[in-house]
């Protein structure tokens, strides 16, 4: 077996889907399937159960993936140590990002990093915060931009908060509460909510605030697009809780009302796994992101 085959198997275990695993590894799906077959032939055991719609590992596959993660981590650490000697010349960073980063424009930061280190390949994967944190712990991404608000479990993670901003309620202009200067969460009991899907930081904040106010939020629509949430709210299909910067963007006319009792906020935080040895490319990215302002623009001379 070779390291490439082990990386393919780990990707398949993480994605539980041949096509997604192939896309992650930047190869064609038939080529990935062929490499997994060759690995199975070499070890003499089935590693993947292909009898179900969803890809599942066999007992042998699970054992090999667990071993492979440790092997690949050691190989990557050795590569990082060698890269230290050469400086930031080449490399591949996989960056996770939740859908909405508010005023933080990730493209500005990526462009600035690319201008400084054009030999480093950058890949961005969009997911909800819960999924990104799981990917960090599995070393499927090198770092991620997430929301940690209302989250108790931060074991194994290191973080640098980049910004916080207040959350507002967006309602149709003709909504009975649209004329209020501010709203309590309890005022929204009985409303139909337009929310980000399960696992998103904003969804967690909404659910916790509603529970604290004595009701369970009734989710009528799920979306990961702020623009779609705004459009649905504008047409009276429900109310939605969004960051202040998203409420200020152009779009269909809505009423945006601040919340109090409680006043809610959302953070954008750069997170990475504790104890992981990052190469010079990742460390250079951390330094650039850590010095950026709330729009994602690096400090002058950074």
JOQUI-V226256 format. One record per pair of residues at least 4 apart in sequence whose ideal C-beta (glycine too) atoms are under 7 Angstrom apart, sorted by the first residue. I is the first residue (numbers start at 1). J is the second residue. D is the distance in whole Angstrom. If there is no record, write none. Layout:
i:I j:J d:D
i:I j:J d:D
//
This chain:
i:1 j:5 d:5
i:1 j:6 d:6
i:1 j:39 d:6
i:1 j:42 d:6
i:1 j:43 d:7
i:3 j:7 d:6
i:3 j:72 d:7
i:3 j:75 d:6
i:4 j:8 d:7
i:5 j:9 d:6
i:5 j:35 d:5
i:5 j:38 d:7
i:5 j:39 d:4
i:6 j:10 d:6
i:6 j:68 d:4
i:6 j:71 d:6
i:6 j:72 d:6
i:7 j:11 d:6
i:7 j:25 d:7
i:7 j:72 d:6
i:8 j:12 d:6
i:8 j:25 d:6
i:8 j:32 d:5
i:8 j:35 d:5
i:8 j:36 d:6
i:9 j:13 d:6
i:9 j:36 d:6
i:9 j:39 d:6
i:9 j:47 d:7
i:9 j:64 d:7
i:9 j:65 d:6
i:9 j:68 d:6
i:10 j:14 d:6
i:10 j:65 d:6
i:10 j:68 d:5
i:10 j:69 d:6
i:10 j:72 d:7
i:11 j:15 d:6
i:11 j:21 d:4
i:11 j:24 d:5
i:11 j:25 d:5
i:12 j:18 d:7
i:12 j:21 d:4
i:12 j:36 d:7
i:12 j:48 d:7
i:12 j:55 d:6
i:13 j:57 d:6
i:13 j:65 d:5
i:14 j:138 d:6
i:14 j:140 d:5
i:15 j:20 d:4
i:15 j:21 d:4
i:15 j:24 d:6
i:16 j:54 d:6
i:16 j:55 d:5
i:17 j:21 d:6
i:17 j:55 d:6
i:18 j:22 d:6
i:18 j:29 d:5
i:18 j:32 d:6
i:18 j:33 d:6
i:18 j:55 d:6
i:19 j:23 d:6
i:19 j:29 d:5
i:20 j:24 d:6
i:21 j:25 d:6
i:21 j:32 d:6
i:22 j:27 d:5
i:22 j:28 d:6
i:22 j:29 d:4
i:22 j:32 d:4
i:25 j:32 d:6
i:27 j:31 d:5
i:27 j:32 d:6
i:29 j:33 d:6
i:30 j:34 d:6
i:31 j:35 d:7
i:32 j:36 d:7
i:33 j:37 d:6
i:34 j:38 d:6
i:35 j:39 d:6
i:36 j:40 d:6
i:36 j:47 d:7
i:36 j:48 d:6
i:37 j:41 d:6
i:38 j:42 d:6
i:39 j:43 d:6
i:39 j:47 d:7
i:40 j:45 d:7
i:40 j:46 d:6
i:40 j:47 d:5
i:45 j:60 d:4
i:46 j:58 d:5
i:46 j:60 d:7
i:47 j:57 d:7
i:47 j:58 d:6
i:47 j:60 d:6
i:47 j:61 d:4
i:47 j:64 d:6
i:48 j:55 d:6
i:48 j:57 d:6
i:48 j:58 d:7
i:48 j:61 d:6
i:49 j:56 d:4
i:49 j:58 d:6
i:52 j:56 d:6
i:57 j:61 d:3
i:57 j:62 d:5
i:57 j:65 d:6
i:59 j:63 d:7
i:60 j:64 d:6
i:61 j:65 d:6
i:62 j:66 d:7
i:63 j:67 d:7
i:64 j:68 d:6
i:65 j:69 d:7
i:67 j:71 d:6
i:68 j:72 d:6
i:69 j:73 d:6
i:70 j:74 d:7
i:71 j:75 d:6
i:72 j:76 d:6
i:73 j:77 d:6
i:73 j:139 d:7
i:74 j:78 d:7
i:75 j:79 d:6
i:76 j:80 d:6
i:77 j:81 d:7
i:77 j:277 d:5
i:78 j:82 d:7
i:79 j:83 d:6
i:79 j:279 d:7
i:80 j:84 d:7
i:80 j:277 d:5
i:80 j:278 d:7
i:80 j:279 d:4
i:83 j:91 d:6
i:83 j:279 d:5
i:83 j:280 d:5
i:84 j:280 d:6
i:87 j:280 d:6
i:88 j:117 d:5
i:88 j:120 d:7
i:88 j:280 d:5
i:88 j:281 d:5
i:88 j:284 d:5
i:89 j:119 d:5
i:90 j:119 d:5
i:90 j:120 d:6
i:91 j:120 d:5
i:91 j:279 d:6
i:91 j:281 d:4
i:92 j:121 d:4
i:92 j:123 d:7
i:93 j:120 d:6
i:93 j:122 d:5
i:93 j:142 d:5
i:93 j:281 d:6
i:93 j:282 d:6
i:93 j:285 d:6
i:94 j:123 d:5
i:94 j:125 d:7
i:94 j:141 d:5
i:94 j:142 d:5
i:95 j:122 d:7
i:95 j:123 d:7
i:95 j:124 d:5
i:95 j:141 d:7
i:95 j:142 d:7
i:95 j:143 d:6
i:95 j:144 d:7
i:96 j:125 d:5
i:96 j:127 d:6
i:96 j:132 d:4
i:96 j:135 d:6
i:96 j:141 d:4
i:96 j:144 d:3
i:96 j:145 d:7
i:97 j:101 d:7
i:97 j:106 d:6
i:97 j:124 d:6
i:97 j:126 d:6
i:97 j:144 d:7
i:97 j:145 d:5
i:98 j:128 d:6
i:98 j:129 d:5
i:98 j:132 d:7
i:98 j:145 d:6
i:98 j:146 d:6
i:98 j:147 d:6
i:98 j:200 d:7
i:98 j:201 d:7
i:99 j:126 d:6
i:99 j:224 d:5
i:100 j:226 d:5
i:100 j:243 d:7
i:100 j:246 d:6
i:101 j:106 d:6
i:101 j:145 d:6
i:101 j:268 d:5
i:102 j:163 d:7
i:102 j:165 d:5
i:102 j:243 d:5
i:102 j:245 d:4
i:102 j:246 d:7
i:102 j:268 d:6
i:103 j:163 d:7
i:103 j:245 d:4
i:103 j:294 d:5
i:103 j:295 d:6
i:104 j:162 d:6
i:104 j:163 d:6
i:104 j:268 d:5
i:104 j:294 d:6
i:104 j:295 d:6
i:104 j:296 d:5
i:105 j:295 d:6
i:105 j:296 d:4
i:106 j:110 d:6
i:106 j:145 d:7
i:106 j:296 d:6
i:107 j:111 d:6
i:108 j:112 d:6
i:108 j:295 d:7
i:108 j:296 d:4
i:108 j:297 d:5
i:109 j:113 d:6
i:109 j:288 d:7
i:109 j:289 d:6
i:109 j:292 d:6
i:109 j:296 d:5
i:109 j:298 d:7
i:110 j:114 d:6
i:110 j:122 d:6
i:111 j:115 d:6
i:112 j:116 d:7
i:112 j:288 d:6
i:112 j:298 d:5
i:113 j:117 d:6
i:113 j:285 d:6
i:113 j:288 d:6
i:114 j:118 d:6
i:114 j:122 d:7
i:117 j:281 d:7
i:117 j:284 d:6
i:120 j:281 d:5
i:125 j:141 d:6
i:127 j:131 d:4
i:127 j:132 d:5
i:128 j:197 d:6
i:128 j:199 d:4
i:128 j:200 d:4
i:129 j:133 d:6
i:129 j:146 d:4
i:129 j:147 d:5
i:129 j:199 d:7
i:129 j:200 d:6
i:129 j:201 d:4
i:130 j:134 d:7
i:130 j:199 d:4
i:131 j:135 d:6
i:131 j:199 d:6
i:132 j:136 d:6
i:132 j:141 d:7
i:132 j:144 d:4
i:132 j:146 d:5
i:133 j:137 d:7
i:133 j:146 d:6
i:134 j:138 d:6
i:135 j:140 d:4
i:135 j:141 d:5
i:136 j:141 d:6
i:136 j:144 d:6
i:136 j:157 d:7
i:136 j:271 d:6
i:136 j:272 d:7
i:136 j:273 d:5
i:137 j:156 d:6
i:137 j:273 d:6
i:139 j:273 d:7
i:139 j:276 d:7
i:142 j:278 d:7
i:142 j:282 d:5
i:143 j:270 d:6
i:143 j:271 d:7
i:143 j:272 d:4
i:143 j:282 d:7
i:143 j:285 d:7
i:144 j:271 d:5
i:145 j:268 d:6
i:145 j:270 d:6
i:146 j:201 d:7
i:146 j:269 d:6
i:146 j:271 d:6
i:147 j:201 d:3
i:147 j:266 d:6
i:147 j:267 d:5
i:147 j:268 d:7
i:147 j:269 d:7
i:148 j:154 d:7
i:148 j:159 d:6
i:148 j:267 d:6
i:148 j:269 d:5
i:149 j:201 d:6
i:149 j:205 d:5
i:149 j:265 d:7
i:149 j:266 d:6
i:149 j:267 d:5
i:150 j:204 d:5
i:150 j:205 d:5
i:150 j:208 d:5
i:156 j:273 d:6
i:156 j:274 d:5
i:157 j:271 d:5
i:157 j:273 d:6
i:157 j:274 d:6
i:158 j:272 d:6
i:158 j:274 d:5
i:159 j:269 d:5
i:159 j:270 d:7
i:159 j:271 d:5
i:160 j:269 d:7
i:160 j:270 d:5
i:160 j:290 d:6
i:161 j:267 d:6
i:161 j:269 d:5
i:162 j:268 d:5
i:162 j:269 d:6
i:162 j:270 d:6
i:162 j:294 d:7
i:163 j:267 d:7
i:163 j:268 d:5
i:163 j:294 d:4
i:164 j:265 d:5
i:164 j:266 d:7
i:164 j:267 d:5
i:165 j:243 d:5
i:165 j:244 d:5
i:165 j:245 d:6
i:165 j:265 d:6
i:165 j:266 d:6
i:166 j:244 d:5
i:166 j:258 d:7
i:166 j:263 d:7
i:166 j:264 d:7
i:166 j:265 d:5
i:167 j:205 d:7
i:167 j:241 d:5
i:167 j:242 d:7
i:167 j:243 d:6
i:167 j:259 d:6
i:167 j:264 d:4
i:167 j:265 d:6
i:167 j:266 d:6
i:168 j:242 d:6
i:168 j:244 d:6
i:168 j:247 d:5
i:168 j:256 d:5
i:168 j:257 d:6
i:168 j:258 d:6
i:168 j:259 d:7
i:169 j:183 d:6
i:169 j:188 d:7
i:169 j:239 d:6
i:169 j:241 d:6
i:169 j:257 d:5
i:169 j:259 d:6
i:170 j:230 d:6
i:170 j:233 d:5
i:170 j:239 d:7
i:170 j:240 d:5
i:170 j:242 d:6
i:170 j:247 d:6
i:170 j:254 d:5
i:170 j:256 d:5
i:171 j:175 d:4
i:171 j:177 d:6
i:171 j:178 d:5
i:171 j:233 d:6
i:171 j:239 d:5
i:171 j:254 d:6
i:171 j:255 d:5
i:171 j:257 d:7
i:172 j:178 d:7
i:172 j:233 d:6
i:172 j:234 d:6
i:172 j:235 d:7
i:172 j:236 d:4
i:172 j:254 d:7
i:173 j:178 d:6
i:173 j:253 d:6
i:173 j:254 d:7
i:173 j:255 d:5
i:174 j:178 d:7
i:175 j:236 d:7
i:175 j:255 d:7
i:177 j:183 d:6
i:177 j:187 d:6
i:177 j:257 d:7
i:178 j:255 d:4
i:180 j:257 d:5
i:182 j:257 d:6
i:182 j:258 d:5
i:182 j:259 d:7
i:182 j:260 d:5
i:183 j:187 d:5
i:183 j:188 d:7
i:183 j:257 d:5
i:183 j:259 d:6
i:184 j:260 d:6
i:184 j:261 d:5
i:185 j:209 d:5
i:185 j:210 d:6
i:185 j:213 d:4
i:185 j:259 d:6
i:185 j:262 d:6
i:186 j:213 d:4
i:186 j:214 d:7
i:188 j:239 d:6
i:189 j:213 d:7
i:189 j:215 d:4
i:191 j:238 d:7
i:191 j:239 d:5
i:192 j:218 d:6
i:192 j:220 d:4
i:192 j:238 d:4
i:193 j:206 d:7
i:193 j:217 d:5
i:193 j:218 d:6
i:193 j:219 d:5
i:193 j:220 d:6
i:193 j:238 d:6
i:193 j:239 d:6
i:193 j:240 d:7
i:194 j:220 d:7
i:194 j:221 d:5
i:194 j:223 d:7
i:194 j:229 d:5
i:194 j:232 d:5
i:194 j:233 d:6
i:194 j:237 d:7
i:194 j:238 d:4
i:194 j:239 d:7
i:194 j:240 d:4
i:195 j:203 d:5
i:195 j:206 d:6
i:195 j:219 d:5
i:195 j:222 d:6
i:195 j:240 d:7
i:196 j:200 d:4
i:196 j:202 d:5
i:196 j:203 d:5
i:196 j:223 d:7
i:196 j:224 d:6
i:197 j:203 d:7
i:197 j:222 d:5
i:197 j:224 d:6
i:198 j:203 d:6
i:201 j:205 d:6
i:201 j:266 d:6
i:202 j:206 d:6
i:202 j:241 d:7
i:202 j:266 d:6
i:203 j:207 d:6
i:204 j:208 d:6
i:205 j:209 d:6
i:205 j:264 d:6
i:205 j:266 d:6
i:206 j:210 d:6
i:206 j:217 d:6
i:206 j:241 d:5
i:207 j:211 d:6
i:207 j:217 d:6
i:208 j:212 d:6
i:209 j:213 d:6
i:209 j:262 d:6
i:209 j:264 d:6
i:210 j:215 d:5
i:210 j:216 d:6
i:210 j:217 d:4
i:211 j:216 d:7
i:212 j:262 d:7
i:220 j:237 d:7
i:220 j:238 d:5
i:221 j:232 d:6
i:221 j:237 d:7
i:221 j:238 d:6
i:223 j:228 d:5
i:223 j:229 d:5
i:225 j:229 d:7
i:226 j:230 d:6
i:226 j:242 d:6
i:226 j:246 d:5
i:227 j:231 d:6
i:227 j:251 d:6
i:228 j:232 d:6
i:229 j:233 d:6
i:229 j:240 d:5
i:229 j:242 d:7
i:230 j:234 d:6
i:230 j:251 d:5
i:230 j:252 d:6
i:230 j:254 d:6
i:231 j:235 d:7
i:231 j:251 d:7
i:231 j:252 d:5
i:232 j:237 d:4
i:232 j:238 d:6
i:233 j:237 d:7
i:233 j:238 d:6
i:233 j:239 d:6
i:233 j:240 d:5
i:233 j:254 d:6
i:234 j:252 d:4
i:234 j:253 d:6
i:234 j:254 d:5
i:242 j:246 d:4
i:242 j:247 d:5
i:243 j:266 d:5
i:244 j:248 d:6
i:247 j:256 d:4
i:259 j:263 d:6
i:259 j:264 d:5
i:270 j:289 d:5
i:272 j:276 d:7
i:278 j:282 d:4
i:278 j:283 d:6
i:280 j:284 d:6
i:281 j:285 d:7
i:282 j:286 d:6
i:283 j:287 d:7
i:284 j:288 d:6
i:285 j:289 d:6
i:286 j:290 d:6
i:287 j:291 d:7
i:288 j:292 d:7
i:288 j:298 d:5
i:288 j:302 d:6
i:291 j:298 d:6
i:291 j:299 d:4
i:291 j:302 d:5
i:292 j:296 d:5
i:292 j:297 d:6
i:292 j:298 d:5
i:292 j:299 d:7
i:293 j:297 d:5
i:298 j:302 d:4
//
